[in-house]
Amino acid sequence: MKTNKKIIAMNICIVLILLFSAIYVAATGNHYTLHTRAMTDAVNINPKVEVNFTSEGILEMEDYRIENEELLIDFKAVGQGKTGMTLRYQLFDDSSMMEHYMKYTFSVNFLNVIFENTNGNFNFNGYDIVIIAILTSLLITEIIMIFLFNSYRKQGNFCYQMIACGGIGIYIMIILLYITYKMLNNVVNSFTNFLVLVTETGIMLLLALVPIMLLISLLLAISNIWLMRNEGYRPVNALGIIFAVLWAVGVIFTIGAYNLATLLNLEIYNITIIKDIITYIVVYIECMFLSTIVCSYLSTRYKPHYDRDYIIILGCGIRKDGTLTPLLKGRADSAIAFEKAQYEKNGKHAVFVPSGGQGSDEIISEGEAIERYLLSQGIPAERICREDKSTNTFENMQFSRKVIEKHGGSIENKNIAFATTNYHIFRGYILSKKNGFDAKGISAKTKFYFYPNAFLREFIGLLVDQKWKHIIFMFIVILFFVGLKFWI
């Protein structure tokens, strides 16, 4: 409840900050100061300014002055619409005269807010407040992501929402650091500069992540080759190689977009928009993948509390004689070790639920094979409830739930754990939640080359499970960059 209140409060802050910036612009936007960029180092300047509007009754000039060696001209909105403006000004000093002729474009909306849109320079009064509001909102969002991520970790609530929080957190953190650095170096002096900086951030993110993603892609490809040599070729065992190739193609396209445009004689601006869209989407996917790796690793390090009522042992293939493979034996041994430690610490025994059906090439079910092993290790039969109908991990959880409820009543009041191989732990968390109960993972060690492919499978699961959220994000990115075409 406290967590929810804090998140709600921070979200309200974001809304209020953005609302305040909008109100500020609406309240002060009927005045606008034009920076002509006419710089002079003369001390005694006497300016003479003349302005002519293509449409009357929209703007009027109020005043002009020299500040910090720059000519500034103040305007006031007197109506709505669009207008062009011709500016002629002369700067006199004691020994010379400088004469200038320039054209500008302005518009005034229904709130009497003045917008300048001259040669892609989109600006308005209060743009700095809007930028601060946006950055502050991003900072609060980053705090929310860190807060939620840490809450998920502490509670052992490993889920796709946790991955999303981590991925968005990485994404926003790098954006904030880059934009803040640029602002501290006085790069941002208009709203257009800020928007351009946002577009630049995408390629900076991509370049910053290239070394990390290159290393991960190489590890994925190598581990897949190793995996196929030891476990045989299956499409799922080549996921890492496929991912590495797709990532390399995406990076090469985005970084080499300008050269591609030249070769194909395409308009540079249009190919740039496509490049920016793909860049941000690629970076977003990279951040989600990095978060998947972190969350999957953390799930193997989490230690359940020693208060479990039931421990589900997830099955996998058994030997031809019905005994456990080293992989399955490791799962059973980790469950036994945890239950023994729990009894020594709290004096509480847990009931084992060996889970797994009989495959076409197996003489007995995996559940029965695990049960026999538990009995051989001194576990009494009354503390074993076998499940022997499941054919995959989802059914392991689904049918084990029925076994537990038949044995001990509603699962809602039970503390459940599941034992499986470390690369499979995160999958267990996801599938237990999909079956309506919260179970904590007990990790068993296995060979390294299983890990990378497992991370990739969870990442694909994230994309599929949360597909509409990802599609909405990509749609927003497309709208943003297409919208910039009309501003810049």
N, C-alpha and C positions, 0 to 999 in steps of 0.2 A: 504493500500500500504506500509506504514512504517513497519507494522508487517511482511508482506511478505519479505521485504528487510532484516530485522533483522534475520528472520529464514533462509533465503538463505545464508546470511553472516556467520551465525554460522555453517550451514551445510558445507559450503566451508572450514571453519576452521577445521572441523573434517576430511575432505578429505585431506587437506594439512598436518595436524598433522600425520595422518596414512601414508601418502605418504612419509613424511620426515623420519619417523622411518624406512620404508622399504628401502629408499635410503641409510640411515645411515648404516643399516645392510649390504646392498650390497657393500657399499664402504669400510667398515672396517672388514667385515666378513671373509676375506681371512687370517686373523690372529686369533689365539685362545689361550687363556691361560688356561691350565688345573690345577685345584685345586686338589691336591692329597689327601687332608685332613690328611696328615701326620703331626701331631702336635708334637712339642717338646718345652720344656722350657729351653733347653740348650742355652748358650750364644754363644759359638764358635762352629759352625757347618760347617763341610766340606762334602757336598753331592757328591756322585758319582752316575751318572744316566746313564742307558742304555735302549734304546728303540728298539723294533723290530716290523716291520709292516708285516701283512700277505699279503698285496698288495703294491707293490712299485709304486713310481711315483704319489702318491696322497698327502701325507703329509711329511713334514720334520721338525725335531726339530731344533729350532733356539737357544734357551737359556734356562737355568733353574736357579732358585735362591730361597733363603729363604726370605720370607716377613711375618712379623707378626707371626713368629714361624710356618710358613706353607711352604711346598715345592711347588713352582709354576714352570710349564714347558710351554714354549712358542712354538707354532707350526705355520707353514705357509703352505698354500695350494699350491701345484704345479701341480695338475691335478684333474679330476672329478672321482667320484666313491665311493665305500665303502671299508673300510679297518678295520681290527682288529689291536690292538696294545698290545704288551706285554711290561710292564714296570718293570724294576728291578732298585731299587735304594738303596743305603746305606748311612746312616747318621753317620758320625764320629764326636765325640767330644774328649775331652782330656782323657776321662776315659772309653768310651764304644763305641760300634758300633751297629746300628739298621739296619736290612736288611728287604726289603719289595719286594713283587712280586704281581703285579696287572694286570688285563686285561681291556681294554677299546675298545669301538666301535665308529668309526667316519664315517661320509660321507661328501662329498663335492659336491655341486650342480653345475649347469651350470654357475652360477654367481661366482663360486669359494668361496662360503660361507661355512665355516666349521660348521658341526653340530655334537655334541656329543650325543650319545644315548646309554649310558651304564647302564644296569640294570634299565631301566626306567628313567634315569636322562637325560632328553632332554634339551640341552643348546646350546648357540651360543654367539658369541661376539656381544654385543649391546642389549642383552635381556632386560637389565634394561631400555633402551630407549624405547623399544617396550612396556614394561609394563606401563611406564609413559604415553606413547601415548594412550594406551588403556584406562587407567583410566581418562586421560584428555578428551578423546572423550566421555566417559561415563558421565563425569561431565558436558560437554557442552550439551549433550543430555538431561541430567536432567534439565539444565537451560531452554532448549527449551520446555520441557514438562511443566515446571512450568509457563513459559511465555505464552504458548498457553492455558493452563488451566485457567489462570487468565484472559486472553483475552476473552475466551468463557464466563466466569462468568460475567465479567463487561458488555459485550454486550447482556447478556441474551440469548446466543446462546447455549442452552442446547441440546446436541446431543451425538451420540455414539462416535464421535471423541473426545469429551471432556472426556468421561469415559475412553477411551483408553489412553489419555494423563495422566490422574490421576493414572490409574493402572500402566502404565509403569514408571511413576514418583516415586511411592511408591516402586516398584520393584528395580529400579536403586539406589534409595537413600539408602536402607538397604544394598545392595551389596557394594556400595562405602564406607559406614561407616565401615562395617566389614573388608573389604580388607585393607583399610587405617589403621585401628587399628592394624591389623596383621603386616603390613609393618613397622609401627612405632616401633614395638617390634622385628624387625629384623628376622621375620619368613621367609621372602622371600629372598632367596639367589641364586635362579636359576629359569629358566622359568618353569621347572617342578613344583617347589614349588608353583609358581603362579597359574598354571593350577589346581593343587591339591586344592589350596585355593579356587579357583572358584567353584569346585565341593562341597567343604565343605560349601560354602555360602548357597547353596540350602537348606541343612538340618537346618542350622542356621536360615534362613528365615522361614522355616516351623515351627520350635520350637518357634520362636519369635511371630508368628501369632497365635499359638495354643490358648492362653487365649482369644484373641479377637474373633477368629472364633468359639471357643467353646461357648462363651456367645451369639454370634449371632445365632448359630445353635439352642441353647436352646430357645432363643426368637422366632425363626422361628417356631419351633415345638409347643411351647406353644400357640403362636398366631394362628397357623393353627387349633389347637384343639378348641380354643375359637371361631375362625371364623366358623368352621363347626357346632359348637353347636348353633350359632346364625343365620347363613346364610344357613345351610344345607350342606350336603356332595356333593362335585363335585371334580373331579380329580384336577382341577386347585387350589382348596382350600387346597390341600394336598402337594403342591409343596415344602413348607418349610420343611415338615417332610422328603420328599424324598431327598432334598438337604442335610439335616443334616445327614442322614444315609450314603449317598455317600461320604460326606466329612469325616466322621468318619472312613469309610472303607479305604479311600485313605491315611489318616494319619497313621492308624494302620499298613497298609502294608508297607509304606515307613520307618517308625521308626522301625518296626519289621522285616525288610528285612533279616538281618543277621541270626536271629533265624529261619526264614522260610527256608533259604538256608540250614541250618544245618539239619532241620527236613526232608527235601526232598532230602538231599545228593546232592545238586547242587553245582557247582563250585562257590565259593564265589565271584570271580571277575566278572563273568557274571551277577550274581544276583545284584551286586553292580551297574553295568551299568544301569540295568533296574530300580533299585531303584532311582538312580540319575536322570534319565530321568523323571520318574513319579513325583519325588519330585519337580523338576523345573516346570513341567506342573501344578501340584497342587498349588504351590505357585503363579504362574502366574495367575491362575484362581481366587485364593483368593484375589490377589491384584486388579483384575478387579472387583470382587464383592464388595470389600470395596469402590472402586472408584464409583461404581454404587450407593451405599448407600449415599455417600457424594454428588454426583451430583444430585440425586433425591431430597435430602433434600434442597440443595441450590436452586433448581428450584422452590420449594414452598416458599422460602424466597425472591425471586426476585420480585421487584415491577416495573411493566411497567411504562413508561413515560405517563403522562396525555396528550396524543395527539392522542388517538385512534379514528379512523373513524368508526370502526365496532367492536362489541363484540359478538362473537359466544358463545352461552350457550349450552354446550354439554349435550344431553339428557341421561336419564337412566329410569328405570321402574317408572310407575306412579300407583296411587291407582286405585281400581276398579271403583270408581266414577269419575275418570278423574282428580282428584286433585293431587298436587305434593306430593311425598314422602319427608320426612325430608332431605334425601340426595340431591334430585333434587332441593328442595326449597333452600337449602344452596347454591347451584351453582347460582341460579337465584338471590338470595339476595346479594351475593358477586359481581355479575355483576352490579346490581343496585347501590350498595354502591360505587363501583369504578367509574361508570359513573357520579354519583352525585358529588363525590370529584373532578373529572376532570372538570365538569362544574363550580364548585365553584372556582377552581384554575385558569382555563384558559378561561372560558366562552365558551367552546366547547362541544356540545352534540355529543354523539355517537349513531349509529344505532344498535339496538339489532337484533341478528340473532338466535332465538330459533331453535334448531336443534334436530331432532329425528323422526323416523317413527313410525307407529302403529304396535304394537306387536299383536300376535294372541289372547292374553288375555286382550287387552286394548280397551276401547270403543272409544278413540280418539288417534290421534298421540301424541307423546311426545312433538313435536314442537308446536302443537296447545295448549296443556295443559300449556306449559311454556308461550305461548303468552297470554292466558287468565289471567295467574297470573300477568304478566307484566302490562296488562291493569288495573287489580284490584289495582295495586300499583301506578297508576297515569301516567304510561308511555303512551304517545299518540300513536295512531295506525300508524301514518306516520313515526314513528321512530322504527318500528318493521317490519322486513322482515323474514317471516317464511320459514323454510326448514323442510319438513315433509315426506321425502322419505327414509332417511338413516336407516340402520339396525345395524351399528357398528360405532366405533370411526373413522375409516378410511373414511367411507362414510359420517360421520358428516362433516369432513373437506372437502372432495371432493365436496359434494353437496352444502355445505355452500359457497364454493368459487364461484360456478356457480350463486348462489343467489346474492352474493355481486357484481359480475361482471355484472349481469343483471340490478341491481339497480344503481350501481355507476360507471360502466366502469372497465377498467383494474385494477386488484388487485395489480399490481406492484407498483402503486403510492399510495396505501392505507396502513394505519397503523392499523393492526388487533390485537385484543386480543381474548382470549378464556377463558371462566370461567368453571372450573370443580373442582372436589374434590381434595384435596391436594395429595392424593396417586396416582392420575391419571394425575397430571400436566406434568410430564416428558413424558408420553405417548403422551400427546397432542402436545408437542414441536416436537417430532419425526414425528408424522403423519401429522402435518401441513407442515413440510419440504418435506415429501414424496409427498405431493400434490402441491408442487411448490410455497409455499408462507411462509413468516416468520411471525409467530404470537407469542405474548407474553402471558404467563399464569397468570390468576387471580385465586388465590387459595381459596377454601372453606374448612373449617375444617370438620373433620369426626372422627369416632371412631379409636382408636389406632390400633386395631387388623387388620385393612385393610392394614396398612403400610408395614409390613415385606413381605407379599406376593407380593405386588406391586413392591417392590425393586427387588425381585427375578424374576418377570416377565420381568422387564426391563433388568436385567442381561442376561436372556435367549435370549431376543431380541437382545442384543449386540452380543452374541455369534453367533446367526444366521445371523444377518445383516452384520457382519464383519468376517464371517466364514473363508474366504480365508486368511485374514491377520493372524488369529489365527492359521490356519493350517500351514502357512509358518513359523510362530514362532516355533511351535512344531517340524516341520521338521528340522529347524536349531538346536534346542536343541538335537534332535536325532543324527544329523550329528556330532555335537560337541562331544558328549560323546562316540559315536562309534569311532570317530577320535582319541580320547584320548587313546583308546585301543591299537593303533599302536604307540603312543608316550610314554606312561607311562608304 
